[in-house]
């Protein structure tokens, strides 16, 4: 009798799903320059066995994300979900109560499927006024506190106020700002890996 020893099959890479809008879809630049593509490279460099699926669509609202999420969860079965949505809700003046409901539902849905969740916050331009902008910002803080979910308070921290790191629209980071976006996300994401 001859015994053949087979090397163990490599474990399949786990999936990290990014559900976002134009900030995560590398709007206005080559997608390989975006922070999500840079995240895939960093995961590989630091020996984290994850395949990043970028399901970000420019213009998406939290309602769009909530509608798309179940299909993404079924298809990719992610271990980690990053939710970066809400900016378009705010820019369109949509209901903050509905925005909070949608984000809460997305977090709950992802967790129900066994995924760990990172919520990524954005802020509105100053012309939206302190009252609305403050309430908008608190949506992320409230969801993170109520659901005990990890939170990046502001993905454009240290970027939005530097013209050299922003596109002419003043809303989206340029290619030079993308590595800083990743640096804003990474310390909150790493513990979930």
C-alpha positions in Angstrom: 0.0 0.0 0.0 1.3 3.4 -1.0 0.4 6.4 1.1 0.4 9.8 -0.6 0.6 12.8 1.6 -1.1 15.8 0.2 -0.2 19.3 1.2 -3.1 21.0 3.0 -5.1 23.2 0.7 -4.5 26.9 1.3 -7.3 28.5 3.3 -9.6 30.6 1.0 -9.1 34.3 1.4 -11.7 35.9 3.5 -13.7 38.7 1.9 -13.8 42.3 3.0 -16.7 44.2 1.5 -16.7 47.9 1.0 -20.2 49.4 0.6 -19.7 53.0 -0.2 -20.3 56.0 -2.5 -17.9 58.1 -4.6 -15.4 58.6 -1.7 -14.7 54.8 -1.9 -15.3 54.4 -5.7 -12.2 56.5 -6.5 -14.4 59.2 -8.2 -12.4 61.4 -10.7 -9.3 59.2 -10.8 -8.0 55.8 -11.8 -9.6 53.2 -9.5 -6.2 51.8 -8.6 -5.3 55.1 -7.0 -8.3 54.9 -4.6 -8.0 54.1 -0.9 -9.9 50.8 -1.4 -7.3 49.6 -3.9 -4.5 50.8 -1.6 -6.2 48.8 1.2 -6.0 45.6 -0.8 -2.2 46.2 -1.3 -1.7 47.0 2.4 -3.6 43.8 3.5 -1.3 41.8 1.3 1.8 43.6 2.5 0.9 43.0 6.1 0.0 39.3 5.4 -3.8 39.6 6.0 -5.5 37.0 3.8 -8.4 39.1 2.6 -9.9 39.7 -0.8 -11.4 43.2 -1.0 -14.6 43.6 -2.9 -15.4 47.3 -3.7 -19.1 47.6 -4.0 -19.0 51.4 -4.0 -21.1 53.4 -6.4 -20.8 57.2 -7.0 -24.0 58.9 -5.9 -25.3 56.1 -3.7 -27.4 57.0 -0.7 -28.0 54.9 2.4 -31.3 53.7 1.0 -29.5 52.4 -2.2 -26.9 50.7 0.0 -29.5 49.1 2.2 -31.3 47.8 -1.0 -28.0 46.4 -2.4 -26.5 44.9 0.7 -28.4 41.6 1.0 -27.3 40.6 -2.5 -23.7 41.6 -1.8 -23.8 39.5 1.4 -25.2 36.5 -0.3 -22.7 36.7 -3.2 -19.5 37.5 -1.3 -20.2 36.2 2.3 -17.8 38.8 3.8 -16.0 38.4 7.1 -15.8 42.2 7.4 -18.1 44.9 5.9 -17.0 48.6 5.7 -20.1 50.9 5.4 -19.1 54.3 4.0 -22.4 55.9 3.0 -24.5 58.9 4.0 -22.7 61.8 2.3 -25.2 61.9 -0.6 -28.1 61.7 1.9 -26.7 64.8 3.5 -25.8 66.7 0.3 -29.4 66.1 -0.9 -30.9 67.2 2.4 -32.6 63.8 2.9 -34.1 62.8 6.2 -31.5 62.2 8.9 -34.0 59.9 10.7 -34.2 57.8 7.6 -30.5 57.9 7.1 -29.9 56.6 10.7 -32.5 53.9 10.2 -30.8 52.8 6.9 -27.3 52.7 8.5 -28.6 50.8 11.5 -30.4 48.3 9.3 -27.2 47.8 7.2 -25.1 47.2 10.3 -27.7 44.7 11.7 -28.0 42.9 8.4 -24.2 42.5 8.0 -23.9 41.3 11.6 -26.8 38.8 11.2 -24.7 37.2 8.5 -21.7 36.9 10.8 -19.7 39.9 9.5 -17.8 42.4 11.6 -18.6 46.0 10.7 -16.7 49.2 10.4 -18.8 52.4 10.0 -17.1 55.2 8.2 -18.4 58.7 8.8 -18.3 61.8 6.5 -19.0 65.4 7.1 -20.9 68.0 5.1 -19.4 71.1 3.6 -19.7 74.2 5.9 -22.4 75.8 3.7 -25.0 73.3 5.1 -24.9 75.2 8.4 -23.9 74.2 11.9 -27.3 72.8 13.0 -27.9 70.4 10.1 -24.2 69.5 9.9 -24.0 68.7 13.6 -27.1 66.5 13.5 -25.7 64.8 10.4 -22.4 64.1 12.1 -24.2 62.8 15.2 -26.0 60.1 13.2 -22.7 58.2 12.8 -21.8 58.7 16.5 -25.2 57.6 17.7 -25.3 54.4 15.5 -21.7 53.6 16.6 -22.6 54.0 20.3 -26.0 52.3 20.2 -24.8 49.3 18.2 -21.3 49.3 19.6 -19.8 49.3 16.2 -16.3 50.5 15.3 -16.4 54.0 13.8 -14.1 56.1 11.6 -15.4 59.6 12.6 -14.4 61.4 9.4 -12.7 59.7 6.5 -11.4 63.0 5.1 -9.8 64.1 8.4 -6.6 66.0 7.6 -7.5 66.0 3.9 -10.7 68.1 3.4 -9.0 71.3 4.6 -6.0 70.9 2.3 -6.6 72.0 -1.3 -3.6 70.1 -2.5 -5.2 66.9 -1.4 -8.7 67.6 -2.8 -10.2 67.6 -6.2 -11.5 71.0 -7.5 -15.1 70.1 -6.3 -13.9 70.4 -2.7 -15.8 67.1 -1.9 -13.6 64.4 -3.1 -9.9 63.7 -2.3 -7.5 63.5 -5.2 -4.9 60.7 -5.7 -2.6 62.4 -3.2 -5.3 62.4 -0.6 -6.2 58.7 -1.0 -3.3 57.3 1.1 -4.3 59.5 4.0 -7.9 58.2 3.7 -6.5 54.7 4.1 -4.5 55.9 7.2 -7.7 57.3 8.7 -9.5 53.9 8.2 -6.7 51.5 9.0 -6.4 51.9 12.9 -10.2 51.3 13.2 -10.2 48.4 10.7 -7.1 46.5 11.9 -8.7 45.2 15.1 -11.6 43.7 13.1 -9.2 41.6 10.9 
